[in-house]
Amino acid sequence: MKSQAPMKALRLIAGWACILLSFALVVLLGFGAFELPFIAPTGSTSMIPTLMGLLPSTTFSIALFAVGVWLLLKDNRR
């Protein structure tokens, strides 16, 4: 039992770190901190090309958030 306590603490820290990193990534994307080369101004009034260009970055952020939640909620045995 004692060997599982450090692993549980490490899993909780890693879970919270993943969640915080995913939120930080969303905030940085929202402020335009990342220069995404595949988003080119099209001159159209539609936001669909811009949203499609942001899809890989936001998908990575959502996946990072999901991993963090999984690490926090993972239980060894019930």
N, C-alpha and C positions, 0 to 999 in steps of 0.2 A: 504494500500500500504506500509506503514512503516514497518509492520511486515514481509513483504516478503524480505526486503533488507538484514537482517541478515541471513536469510535462503539461499539467493542467494550467499552471501559471503561464508557461510559455505559449500555450495555445490561446489563452485569453488575451495576452499581450499582442500576439500576431493577429488575432481577430480584430481587436480594436484598431491596430495599426492599418490593417487593410481597409476598414471602414473609413478611417480618417483620411487615408490617401485617396480613396475614391471620391470623397467630398472635396478634397483639395483639387483633384483633377477636374471635377465639374466646375468649380469656381474659377480655376485658371482658364479653362476653355471658354467660360462665360465672359471673362474679361479680355479674351483674345490674346492671352500670353503666348500661346503656341501659334507659330506661323505654319499653317497647314498648306503644303504645296499643291494638294489636289483640290483645293477650293479656289476656283477662279471666278472673278466677277463676270456674270453673264449679261448684265444689263437688262434682264427681264424682271418683271415685278413678282415673279414666283419665288418662294423660299425653298421649293423642293430641291433644286440643285445644291443649295447651301446645306440643307439638312442631310442630304445624301452624302455630302462631303464630310460632315461631322459624325456620321454613323460609326465608323471604326473607332474613333476616340471615345464616344459615349458608350459604345458596346463594351469596350475595355473597362471603363469606369463601372458600369453595371455589373460586369463579371467580377471585378475586384470587390465590390460591395457584397455580392452574393457569397464569395469565398469567406469574407470576414464574418458574415452572419452564420455561415455553416460552421466556422471554427468556434464561434461563441456558443452555438446551440448544440454542438456535437457532444454526445454523452457516451461514455465508455460502455456501460451496461445499465439496463433498466431493471 
